Amino acid sequence: ILLNKNVKEKNNPFVNFWNRIVEKSFNFTFQHKQKTLFVSIAFMVLTFISAKFLGTEFLPQLNEGALWVTAEMPISTSLPESNKISAEIRSILGSFPEVEQVLSQTGRSNDGTDPNGFGFAQFQVDLYPKKEWKRNISQEELIDQMDTKLKQIQGITYNYSQPVIDNVAEAVAGFKASNAVKIYGEDLNKLDELAAKVMTQIKGIDGIKDVGILRNVGQPEVSVILDRGKMAAYGVTLADAQAVLEMAFGGKTATQKYEGEKKFDVRVRYTKEYRKDEKDLGELKVPTIDGVKIPLKEIAVVKKITGPAFIYRDNTKRFIAVKFSVRDRDLGSTIADAQAIVNKKVELPNGYHFGWTGEFENQVRATQRLSQVVPISLIGIFVLLFIMFGNIKDSLLVLANVPFAVIGGIIALHLTGINFGISAGVGFIALFGICIQNGVILISEFHKNLKEKMDLNTSIMEAVKIRTRPVVMTALMASIGLLPAATSTGIGSESQKPLAIVIIGGLMTATVLTLLVFPIIFWVFNRKKHQPID
């Protein structure tokens, strides 16, 4: 409908240019088959070995155009003091020329889902577009400069993230941190001690930033421990002692007040000047069974202690977390170093164990899924090829193209300095289909020529000449189409860039090796079958 009938393929300078290059190159490789195969296999092996040196990550760090900074002050920080410190932090953050505005929030979030006290503050730092930055620095360098200035305010633990990423990280780990080491156990004081040891070991590792402990213990308390022996000697019942304590601090309902349909409890409680410290608490009068009142300190030990402020649980198990971020280094090797040093330097008592969570947990889960998907994809491709060709040999020969594409993808990641992650993994899977298509095109042409009574060498030479155009055009069109994604720098481009770069790099090596080396592999496996008869 769209094309005229009897359309003829026309030669043009562009196609002729590629035909001449491929023809000359293939004549050379076909004349030196052993050397070509040896160099190709050696190059492939070296490339696969170099893949071990690629950095790994879950997903590339997206640039949302804003930072999300959290500041954890001492748990007992009052609201006025927290507001004062927050104002100082806002002033420091707003002093950077790359910052457009700063918004802060103290305490729990508006939806009430975070059980945070006044000592917890969050800051949304909106940044100007990168092209408007007057200084030639990266976002990581900007965060490092902010952290240096903010650490002048002592006693505060900071965490730097981005608004959307922070919510995702919290949903995965259960708290506001990109990554964390969870230490599971029952004794909160022991957990606090172990967390301090872990923090000491990992904070010096290259790439680990914003190290801090999400503490369970830290809430000042007044503890009252009743002595049952003294209570019996004075004739004080447990219920009377507890009732006095309840009324002094919590208040006790004396009556009820009605306002229309509304009902309110009226509670009686000591005024502040009679319950301001543990000394006042010790002077509380407790009635005896004889009607005499004695001071509470005569039958109890009253003292200040530091008790639990939060008790974090995961699957009903208590834990404490040492949170950290990873910057200026890939996630996989950083966590590997951290795990090695923690397992070596920190000994856990019986019943205690470590857990690593956050982005790293997602990366491990995604890597395991990829290790399942890739073999299934290759098996599916092999089944389709077997149905098409009707024999195992040709199906396996076509699959031999897969390493050609993987070589280019690995080299592209090395050259661009991009880490291997889920996006790059999906790019490799997409490459499989393209390189399989090229193999099918060539093998089909090889067999067509052989059926026309050509000898093996002539069949291969003619097939490469005829099929250079579709193979090269397939690679060029896909590469040109993905070039904007590979070179873009806008917000959100980080997620698509690894996929595009892997495909473009893989297409380059797959096209070259498919046209120059794959025909030699076909010749090796078919030379005995198609030997010329004297």
C-alpha positions as CSV (number, residue, x, y, z in Angstrom):
1,I,0.0,0.0,0.0
2,L,2.7,2.5,1.0
3,L,5.5,1.4,-1.5
4,N,5.4,1.1,-5.2
5,K,5.7,-2.4,-6.6
6,N,9.0,-3.8,-7.9
7,V,11.0,-1.6,-5.6
8,K,14.7,-2.1,-6.3
9,E,17.6,-1.7,-3.9
10,K,19.8,1.2,-5.0
11,N,23.4,1.8,-4.2
12,N,24.4,5.0,-2.5
13,P,27.8,6.3,-1.2
14,F,27.0,5.7,2.4
15,V,26.1,2.0,1.9
16,N,29.0,1.6,-0.5
17,F,31.4,3.0,2.1
18,W,30.4,0.4,4.7
19,N,30.4,-2.4,2.2
20,R,34.0,-1.6,1.2
21,I,35.2,-1.5,4.8
22,V,33.5,-4.7,5.8
23,E,34.6,-6.5,2.6
24,K,38.3,-5.6,3.1
25,S,38.2,-6.3,6.8
26,F,36.5,-9.7,6.3
27,N,38.9,-10.7,3.6
28,F,41.7,-10.2,6.1
29,T,40.1,-12.0,9.0
30,F,39.0,-14.9,6.8
31,Q,42.5,-15.4,5.4
32,H,43.9,-15.4,9.0
33,K,41.2,-17.5,10.7
34,Q,43.3,-19.0,13.6
35,K,44.8,-15.6,14.5
36,T,41.4,-13.9,14.4
37,L,39.7,-16.5,16.6
38,F,42.6,-16.5,19.1
39,V,42.6,-12.7,19.3
40,S,38.8,-12.6,19.6
41,I,38.6,-15.2,22.3
42,A,41.5,-13.6,24.3
43,F,39.8,-10.2,24.0
44,M,36.5,-11.6,25.2
45,V,38.1,-13.4,28.2
46,L,40.0,-10.2,29.2
47,T,36.8,-8.2,28.9
48,F,34.8,-10.6,31.1
49,I,37.6,-10.6,33.7
50,S,37.5,-6.8,33.7
51,A,33.8,-6.9,34.6
52,K,34.8,-7.9,38.1
53,F,36.2,-4.4,38.5
54,L,32.9,-2.7,37.6
55,G,31.2,-0.8,40.4
56,T,27.7,-2.1,41.3
57,E,24.6,-0.3,42.5
58,F,20.9,-0.8,42.7
59,L,19.8,2.2,40.6
60,P,21.7,5.3,39.6
61,Q,21.4,8.2,42.0
62,L,18.6,10.4,40.5
63,N,18.9,14.2,40.6
64,E,15.6,15.5,41.9
65,G,16.7,19.2,41.9
66,A,16.4,19.3,45.8
67,L,18.1,17.9,48.9
68,W,16.4,16.4,51.9
69,V,18.5,17.0,55.1
70,T,17.6,15.5,58.4
71,A,19.1,16.6,61.7
72,E,18.9,14.4,64.8
73,M,19.6,16.4,68.0
74,P,19.7,14.8,71.5
75,I,16.4,13.2,72.3
76,S,15.7,15.4,75.3
77,T,16.0,18.6,73.2
78,S,13.2,21.0,74.0
79,L,11.0,22.7,71.3
80,P,12.4,26.2,71.8
81,E,16.0,24.9,71.6
82,S,15.1,22.8,68.6
83,N,13.6,25.8,66.8
84,K,16.7,27.9,67.6
85,I,19.0,25.2,66.2
86,S,16.8,24.7,63.1
87,A,16.9,28.4,62.3
88,E,20.7,28.3,62.5
89,I,20.8,25.3,60.2
90,R,18.5,27.0,57.7
91,S,20.7,30.0,57.7
92,I,23.8,27.9,56.9
93,L,22.1,25.9,54.2
94,G,20.7,29.1,52.6
95,S,24.1,30.7,52.5
96,F,25.2,28.5,49.6
97,P,24.8,30.2,46.2
98,E,23.4,27.0,44.7
99,V,20.5,26.9,47.1
100,E,17.2,28.6,46.1
101,Q,15.3,28.2,49.4
102,V,15.1,26.1,52.5
103,L,12.0,24.8,54.3
104,S,12.3,23.2,57.8
105,Q,10.0,21.0,59.9
106,T,10.5,20.1,63.5
107,G,9.2,16.9,65.2
108,R,7.0,14.4,63.5
109,S,5.6,14.8,59.9
110,N,2.2,16.2,59.2
111,D,0.7,12.8,58.5
112,G,1.7,11.7,62.0
113,T,3.4,8.5,60.8
114,D,6.8,9.2,62.2
115,P,7.2,8.9,66.0
116,N,9.7,11.7,66.3
117,G,10.2,14.2,69.1
118,F,11.3,17.8,69.1
119,G,14.9,16.8,68.6
120,F,14.3,15.7,65.0
121,A,14.2,18.3,62.3
122,Q,13.9,17.9,58.5
123,F,14.9,20.4,55.8
124,Q,13.9,20.6,52.2
125,V,16.7,22.4,50.3
126,D,15.6,23.5,46.8
127,L,18.5,23.9,44.4
128,Y,18.8,26.1,41.3
129,P,19.0,24.2,38.0
130,K,22.5,22.9,37.5
131,K,23.2,25.1,34.5
132,E,22.6,28.2,36.7
133,W,25.3,27.2,39.2
134,K,28.1,29.7,39.3
135,R,30.6,27.3,40.8
136,N,31.8,24.3,38.9
137,I,31.1,21.7,41.6
138,S,29.1,18.5,41.7
139,Q,26.1,17.8,44.0
140,E,28.3,15.5,46.0
141,E,30.8,18.2,46.5
142,L,28.1,20.6,47.5
143,I,26.8,18.1,50.1
144,D,30.3,17.7,51.5
145,Q,30.7,21.5,51.9
146,M,27.3,21.7,53.6
147,D,28.3,18.9,56.0
148,T,31.5,20.6,56.9
149,K,29.8,23.8,57.9
150,L,26.9,22.1,59.7
151,K,29.2,20.0,61.8
152,Q,30.3,23.1,63.5
153,I,27.1,22.7,65.5
154,Q,28.0,20.0,67.9
155,G,25.9,17.0,69.0
156,I,23.8,16.6,65.9
157,T,23.7,13.7,63.4
158,Y,23.0,14.7,59.8
159,N,21.7,12.7,56.9
160,Y,21.6,13.9,53.3
161,S,19.2,12.5,50.7
162,Q,16.5,13.7,48.3
163,P,12.8,14.0,48.9
164,V,11.5,11.1,46.8
165,I,14.5,8.8,47.5
166,D,14.2,9.5,51.2
167,N,10.6,8.2,51.2
168,V,11.6,5.1,49.2
169,A,14.5,4.4,51.6
170,E,12.3,4.8,54.6
171,A,9.7,2.4,53.2
172,V,12.5,-0.2,52.5
173,A,14.6,0.2,55.7
174,G,11.9,1.3,58.1
175,F,13.7,4.5,59.0
176,K,15.2,7.6,57.3
177,A,18.5,6.3,56.0
178,S,19.8,5.2,52.6
179,N,21.6,2.2,54.1
180,A,22.0,0.8,57.6
181,V,23.5,-2.0,59.7
182,K,20.8,-3.5,61.9
183,I,22.0,-5.2,65.1
184,Y,19.3,-7.5,66.5
185,G,19.2,-8.4,70.2
186,E,17.2,-8.0,73.5
187,D,19.3,-5.8,75.8
188,L,19.0,-2.2,74.8
189,N,22.1,-1.1,76.6
190,K,24.1,-3.9,74.9
191,L,22.7,-2.9,71.6
192,D,23.8,0.7,72.1
193,E,27.3,-0.5,73.0
194,L,27.6,-2.7,69.9
195,A,26.3,0.1,67.7
196,A,29.0,2.4,68.9
197,K,31.6,-0.2,68.0
198,V,30.1,-0.7,64.5
199,M,30.0,3.1,63.9
200,T,33.7,3.3,64.9
201,Q,34.7,0.6,62.4
202,I,32.8,1.8,59.3
203,K,33.1,5.6,59.5
204,G,36.6,5.5,58.2
205,I,35.8,3.4,55.1
206,D,36.2,5.3,51.8
207,G,32.7,6.2,50.4
208,I,30.8,6.0,53.6
209,K,29.3,9.3,54.8
210,D,26.7,10.6,57.3
211,V,27.3,7.8,59.8
212,G,25.1,7.9,62.8
213,I,23.2,5.7,65.3
214,L,19.4,5.6,65.5
215,R,19.5,5.3,69.3
216,N,17.0,3.4,71.4
217,V,18.4,4.7,74.7
218,G,18.6,8.4,75.5
219,Q,15.4,9.5,77.2
220,P,16.0,11.0,80.8
221,E,13.7,9.3,83.3
222,V,13.1,9.3,87.1
223,S,13.0,5.8,88.3
224,V,11.1,4.8,91.5
225,I,12.0,1.3,92.8
226,L,9.8,0.3,95.7
227,D,11.4,-1.8,98.5
228,R,8.8,-4.5,99.5
229,G,10.5,-5.2,102.8
230,K,10.4,-1.5,104.0
231,M,6.8,-1.2,102.8
232,A,5.8,-4.2,105.0
233,A,7.7,-2.7,108.0
234,Y,5.9,0.6,107.6
235,G,2.6,-0.9,106.7
236,V,2.3,0.6,103.2
237,T,0.4,-1.2,100.5
238,L,1.5,-1.3,96.9
239,A,-1.8,0.1,95.7
240,D,-1.5,3.2,98.0
241,A,2.1,3.9,96.9
242,Q,1.2,3.6,93.2
243,A,-1.9,5.8,93.7
244,V,0.2,8.6,95.2
245,L,2.7,8.4,92.3
246,E,-0.1,8.4,89.8
247,M,-1.8,11.4,91.3
248,A,1.4,13.4,91.6
249,F,2.6,13.1,88.0
250,G,-0.2,11.7,85.8
251,G,-3.1,13.0,87.7
252,K,-6.2,11.1,89.0
253,T,-9.7,11.6,87.8
254,A,-11.8,13.2,90.5
255,T,-15.0,14.0,88.7
256,Q,-16.5,14.8,85.3
257,K,-17.6,18.0,83.6
258,Y,-20.4,18.2,81.0
259,E,-20.6,20.8,78.3
260,G,-23.7,20.0,76.3
261,E,-23.2,16.6,74.9
262,K,-19.4,16.7,75.6
263,K,-18.0,15.1,78.7
264,F,-14.5,15.8,80.1
265,D,-12.6,14.2,83.0
266,V,-11.4,16.5,85.7
267,R,-8.0,15.4,87.0
268,V,-6.3,16.3,90.2
269,R,-2.5,16.6,90.0
270,Y,0.4,18.2,92.0
271,T,1.5,21.6,90.7
272,K,5.0,21.7,89.1
273,E,6.8,23.2,92.0
274,Y,6.1,19.9,94.0
275,R,7.2,17.5,91.3
276,K,10.1,19.2,89.5
277,D,12.9,16.7,90.4
278,E,13.6,13.4,92.2
279,K,14.0,15.2,95.5
280,D,10.4,16.5,95.4
281,L,9.4,13.0,94.4
282,G,11.1,11.5,97.5
283,E,9.1,13.9,99.7
284,L,5.7,12.7,98.6
285,K,3.6,11.5,101.5
286,V,2.4,7.9,101.4
287,P,-0.4,6.7,103.8
288,T,0.2,3.7,106.0
289,I,-2.5,1.3,107.3
290,D,-2.2,3.1,110.6
291,G,-3.2,6.4,109.1
292,V,0.2,7.9,109.4
293,K,1.9,9.4,106.3
294,I,5.6,8.8,105.6
295,P,7.9,10.2,102.8
296,L,8.2,8.0,99.7
297,K,12.0,8.0,100.0
298,E,11.7,5.9,103.2
299,I,10.3,2.9,101.2
300,A,11.8,3.5,97.7
301,V,14.9,4.4,95.8
302,V,14.3,7.4,93.7
303,K,17.0,8.2,91.0
304,K,17.5,9.6,87.5
305,I,18.3,7.2,84.7
306,T,18.6,7.2,81.0
307,G,15.8,5.0,79.6
308,P,14.6,4.0,76.1
309,A,13.1,6.7,73.9
310,F,12.3,4.3,71.0
311,I,12.2,0.6,70.7
312,Y,12.7,-0.4,67.1
313,R,11.4,-3.8,66.0
314,D,11.7,-5.9,62.8
315,N,9.5,-9.0,62.7
316,T,9.0,-8.6,66.5
317,K,12.8,-8.6,67.1
318,R,14.4,-5.6,68.8
319,F,17.2,-3.9,66.9
320,I,19.4,-0.8,66.8
321,A,20.6,0.7,63.5
322,V,23.8,2.4,62.4
323,K,22.8,4.4,59.4
324,F,25.0,5.7,56.6
325,S,25.1,7.0,53.1
326,V,27.4,6.0,50.2
327,R,28.8,8.8,48.0
328,D,31.8,9.1,45.7
329,R,32.0,5.3,45.4
330,D,29.9,2.4,44.1
331,L,27.5,0.8,46.5
332,G,28.6,-2.9,46.1
333,S,32.3,-2.6,46.9
334,T,31.6,-0.1,49.7
335,I,29.2,-2.5,51.5
336,A,31.6,-5.4,50.9
337,D,34.4,-3.5,52.6
338,A,32.1,-2.5,55.5
339,Q,30.8,-6.1,56.0
340,A,34.4,-7.5,56.0
341,I,35.6,-5.1,58.6
342,V,32.5,-5.3,60.8
343,N,32.5,-9.1,60.8
344,K,36.2,-9.2,61.6
345,K,36.3,-6.5,64.3
346,V,32.9,-6.7,66.1
347,E,32.1,-9.8,68.0
348,L,28.5,-10.4,68.8
349,P,27.2,-12.3,71.9
350,N,25.0,-15.3,71.5
351,G,21.5,-14.3,70.3
352,Y,22.7,-11.2,68.5
353,H,23.1,-10.9,64.7
354,F,23.7,-8.3,62.0
355,G,21.4,-7.3,59.1
356,W,22.3,-5.0,56.2
357,T,19.3,-3.0,54.8
358,G,18.5,-0.1,52.5
359,E,19.7,0.3,48.9
360,F,22.0,-2.6,49.3
361,E,19.2,-4.9,50.2
362,N,17.3,-3.9,47.1
363,Q,20.5,-4.4,45.0
364,V,20.9,-8.0,46.3
365,R,17.3,-8.8,45.7
366,A,17.4,-7.3,42.1
367,T,20.7,-9.1,41.3
368,Q,19.1,-12.4,42.4
369,R,16.2,-11.7,40.1
370,L,18.5,-10.9,37.2
371,S,20.4,-14.1,37.7
372,Q,17.0,-15.9,37.2
373,V,15.7,-13.8,34.3
374,V,18.9,-13.9,32.1
375,P,19.1,-17.8,31.9
376,I,15.4,-18.0,31.3
377,S,15.6,-15.4,28.5
378,L,18.5,-17.3,26.8
379,I,16.7,-20.7,27.1
380,G,13.6,-19.1,25.6
381,I,15.7,-17.7,22.7
382,F,17.3,-21.1,22.2
383,V,13.9,-22.8,22.0
384,L,12.7,-20.3,19.4
385,L,15.9,-20.8,17.4
386,F,15.6,-24.5,17.5
387,I,12.0,-24.3,16.2
388,M,13.2,-22.1,13.4
389,F,16.3,-24.0,12.3
390,G,15.3,-27.5,13.3
391,N,18.7,-28.4,14.6
392,I,20.8,-27.7,17.7
393,K,24.0,-26.7,16.0
394,D,22.7,-23.7,14.2
395,S,20.8,-22.6,17.3
396,L,23.9,-22.7,19.4
397,L,25.9,-20.9,16.7
398,V,23.5,-18.0,16.8
399,L,23.7,-17.9,20.6
400,A,27.5,-17.5,20.1
401,N,26.7,-13.9,19.1
402,V,25.6,-13.0,22.7
403,P,29.2,-12.7,24.1
404,F,30.0,-10.3,21.2
405,A,27.3,-7.9,22.5
406,V,28.3,-8.3,26.2
407,I,31.9,-7.3,25.4
408,G,30.8,-3.9,24.1
409,G,28.4,-3.3,27.0
410,I,31.2,-3.9,29.6
411,I,33.7,-1.7,27.7
412,A,31.1,1.1,27.5
413,L,30.5,1.0,31.3
414,H,34.3,1.1,31.9
415,L,34.8,4.1,29.5
416,T,31.9,6.1,30.9
417,G,32.6,5.3,34.6
418,I,29.0,4.1,35.1
419,N,28.3,1.3,37.6
420,F,26.5,-1.9,36.8
421,G,22.9,-1.8,38.1
422,I,19.4,-2.8,37.2
423,S,19.2,-0.3,34.3
424,A,22.4,-1.6,32.8
425,G,21.2,-5.2,33.3
426,V,18.0,-4.5,31.4
427,G,20.2,-3.0,28.6
428,F,22.2,-6.3,28.3
429,I,19.0,-8.3,28.0
430,A,17.8,-6.0,25.2
431,L,21.1,-6.5,23.5
432,F,20.6,-10.3,23.3
433,G,17.6,-9.9,21.0
434,I,19.5,-7.6,18.5
435,C,22.6,-9.7,18.3
436,I,20.5,-12.9,17.9
437,Q,18.7,-11.2,15.0
438,N,22.0,-10.5,13.2
439,G,23.1,-14.1,13.7
440,V,19.8,-15.4,12.2
441,I,20.2,-13.1,9.2
442,L,23.7,-14.4,8.4
443,I,23.1,-18.1,9.0
444,S,20.0,-18.0,6.9
445,E,22.0,-16.4,4.1
446,F,24.8,-19.0,4.5
447,H,22.4,-21.9,4.1
448,K,20.6,-20.3,1.2
449,N,23.9,-20.0,-0.7
450,L,24.9,-23.6,0.2
451,K,21.6,-24.8,-1.2
452,E,22.4,-23.0,-4.5
453,K,25.5,-25.3,-4.8
454,M,28.1,-22.7,-3.8
455,D,31.1,-24.0,-1.9
456,L,31.4,-23.1,1.8
457,N,34.0,-20.3,1.3
458,T,32.0,-18.6,-1.5
459,S,28.8,-19.0,0.4
460,I,30.2,-17.2,3.4
461,M,31.9,-14.5,1.4
462,E,28.8,-13.7,-0.6
463,A,26.5,-13.8,2.5
464,V,28.7,-11.2,4.3
465,K,28.6,-8.9,1.2
466,I,24.8,-9.2,0.9
467,R,24.0,-8.9,4.6
468,T,26.3,-6.1,5.6
469,R,23.7,-3.5,4.8
470,P,20.9,-4.8,7.1
471,V,23.3,-5.7,9.9
472,V,25.0,-2.3,9.9
473,M,21.7,-0.3,9.4
474,T,20.1,-2.2,12.4
475,A,23.0,-1.2,14.6
476,L,23.1,2.4,13.4
477,M,19.4,3.1,13.7
478,A,19.2,1.7,17.2
479,S,22.4,3.6,18.3
480,I,21.2,6.9,16.8
481,G,17.8,6.5,18.5
482,L,19.4,5.9,21.9
483,L,22.0,8.6,21.5
484,P,19.8,11.3,23.2
485,A,19.2,9.1,26.2
486,A,22.9,8.3,26.5
487,T,24.0,12.0,26.4
488,S,21.1,13.7,28.3
489,T,21.8,15.5,31.5
490,G,18.3,16.5,32.6
491,I,16.5,15.5,35.8
492,G,15.7,11.8,35.7
493,S,18.2,11.1,32.9
494,E,20.4,9.0,35.3
495,S,18.0,6.0,35.2
496,Q,17.9,5.7,31.4
497,K,21.6,6.5,30.7
498,P,23.1,3.1,31.7
499,L,20.6,1.2,29.6
500,A,21.3,3.4,26.5
501,I,25.1,3.3,26.9
502,V,25.2,-0.5,27.3
503,I,23.1,-1.0,24.2
504,I,25.1,1.4,22.1
505,G,28.4,-0.1,23.2
506,G,27.1,-3.6,22.7
507,L,25.9,-2.9,19.2
508,M,29.3,-1.6,18.2
509,T,31.2,-4.7,19.1
510,A,28.3,-7.1,18.2
511,T,28.1,-5.6,14.6
512,V,31.9,-5.8,14.1
513,L,32.4,-9.2,15.5
514,T,29.2,-10.6,13.9
515,L,30.4,-9.6,10.4
516,L,34.1,-10.4,10.9
517,V,34.3,-13.3,13.3
518,F,31.0,-15.1,13.4
519,P,31.3,-16.3,9.8
520,I,34.6,-17.9,10.7
521,I,32.9,-19.7,13.6
522,F,30.3,-21.0,11.1
523,W,33.1,-22.1,8.8
524,V,34.9,-24.0,11.6
525,F,31.7,-26.0,12.5
526,N,30.7,-26.7,8.9
527,R,34.0,-27.3,7.0
528,K,34.0,-31.1,7.3
529,K,30.4,-31.3,6.1
530,H,30.9,-29.1,3.1
531,Q,34.4,-30.1,2.0
532,P,35.0,-29.9,-1.8
533,I,35.1,-33.3,-3.6
534,D,38.2,-33.8,-5.8
